[in-house]
Amino acid sequence: MRREYPEAPIVGVGAIIIHENQVLLIQRGQEPLKGEWSLPGGALELGETLEQGIRREVLEETALEIEPLQIVEVFDRIVRDESGGVRFHYVLVDFLCRITCGTLCCATDAAAAHWLHREELNAHSKYRVAPFTAAVIEKAFRL
């Protein structure tokens, strides 16, 4: 299935990995959000459950094995082009996760990875994240 200008929405999963009052962010290496800091995750593959997908995506992007604990948020991410056409359409399911093993190592479509303190989730941080991402991370910290 095409990710850009898809024929139908794509299901995506994101991992909110909190460890010692820090959250793991990756710098996107591909569209959408190329170059921006976001949660590890990606698109579900055919025949894969949500939990299988989030485990695979996190392992591929960070070399960390995780356990999904609970769903934090489900929402649409629709990006339109200049003419109003739908360039990207994802239905995203973000999970609160904990690390079970592994050492952080950036891989696949992630350009970089960084542990960010909760206090650094603001508009003045050099690790700027989209407002909807910051909101879901803050929600996870409160859980």
C-alpha positions in Angstrom: 0.0 0.0 0.0 1.3 3.5 -0.9 2.0 5.7 2.1 1.9 8.9 0.2 -1.5 9.6 -1.4 -2.9 6.4 -0.1 -6.2 4.9 -1.2 -7.3 4.3 2.4 -6.0 5.2 5.9 -3.0 3.4 7.2 -2.9 2.0 10.7 0.2 3.2 12.6 1.5 2.4 16.1 3.7 4.6 18.3 5.6 3.8 21.5 5.8 6.1 24.5 8.8 4.6 26.2 9.3 6.2 29.6 12.4 5.4 31.6 13.7 7.3 34.7 11.4 10.3 34.0 12.6 10.5 30.4 10.9 9.7 27.1 12.5 8.2 24.1 12.2 10.2 20.9 13.6 9.5 17.4 14.3 11.9 14.6 12.4 10.8 11.6 14.5 9.9 8.6 11.5 9.7 6.1 8.2 11.4 5.4 5.9 12.1 7.0 7.6 14.4 9.5 11.1 13.9 8.1 13.7 15.5 10.3 11.2 16.1 13.2 11.4 14.4 16.6 8.7 11.9 17.3 7.8 8.6 19.0 9.3 5.4 17.7 6.8 3.5 15.6 5.4 3.0 12.1 2.8 1.3 10.0 1.2 -2.0 10.8 1.9 -4.9 8.4 -0.8 -7.2 7.0 -1.6 -9.9 9.5 0.1 -8.2 12.4 -1.6 -7.3 15.7 -1.1 -3.9 17.2 1.2 -5.3 19.9 3.2 -7.3 17.4 3.5 -4.1 15.3 4.7 -1.9 18.1 7.3 -4.5 19.3 8.6 -4.9 15.7 8.8 -1.2 15.0 10.6 -0.3 18.2 13.1 -3.1 17.7 13.8 -2.1 14.1 14.2 1.6 14.9 16.0 1.4 18.3 17.2 -2.2 18.9 15.1 -2.1 22.2 12.7 -4.9 23.1 9.6 -3.5 24.8 6.4 -4.5 26.5 3.3 -2.5 25.5 1.5 -1.8 28.8 -1.7 0.1 27.7 -3.1 2.3 24.9 -2.7 6.0 25.7 -4.4 7.5 22.7 -6.0 6.7 19.3 -6.2 9.5 16.8 -6.1 10.5 13.1 -3.0 12.2 11.5 -4.1 13.6 8.1 -1.6 15.7 6.1 -2.9 17.6 3.1 -1.0 19.0 0.2 -1.3 22.6 -1.1 -4.3 21.8 -3.2 -6.1 20.1 -0.3 -5.5 16.5 -1.4 -4.7 13.9 1.3 -1.0 13.3 1.1 -0.8 11.1 4.2 -3.6 9.6 6.4 -2.8 7.5 9.4 -4.9 6.2 12.2 -2.4 6.1 15.1 -2.5 4.0 18.2 0.0 5.1 20.8 1.1 2.7 23.6 2.7 3.3 26.9 5.7 0.8 26.9 8.5 -0.3 29.1 11.9 -1.6 28.0 12.4 -5.3 28.6 16.0 -5.6 27.2 18.4 -4.2 24.7 20.7 -1.2 24.2 19.6 1.9 22.4 20.9 1.9 18.8 19.4 4.0 16.1 18.4 2.0 13.0 16.2 1.7 9.9 14.2 4.9 9.1 15.3 6.8 12.3 18.0 9.4 11.8 18.7 9.8 15.5 17.4 8.8 18.9 17.5 10.7 22.2 16.1 10.4 25.8 14.3 13.6 26.6 13.5 14.8 30.1 9.8 15.6 30.7 10.7 19.3 31.4 12.3 19.5 27.9 8.9 19.0 26.2 8.3 22.6 25.4 8.4 24.9 22.4 11.9 26.2 23.2 13.6 22.8 23.2 15.9 22.0 20.3 14.0 18.6 20.2 10.8 20.2 19.0 7.9 17.8 18.7 4.5 18.3 17.1 2.0 19.6 19.6 -0.2 16.4 19.3 2.9 14.3 20.1 3.8 16.4 23.2 0.2 16.1 24.4 0.1 12.3 24.2 3.5 12.1 25.9 2.3 14.3 28.7 -0.8 12.1 29.0 1.4 9.1 29.4 3.5 10.7 32.1 0.3 11.3 34.1 -0.8 7.6 33.9 
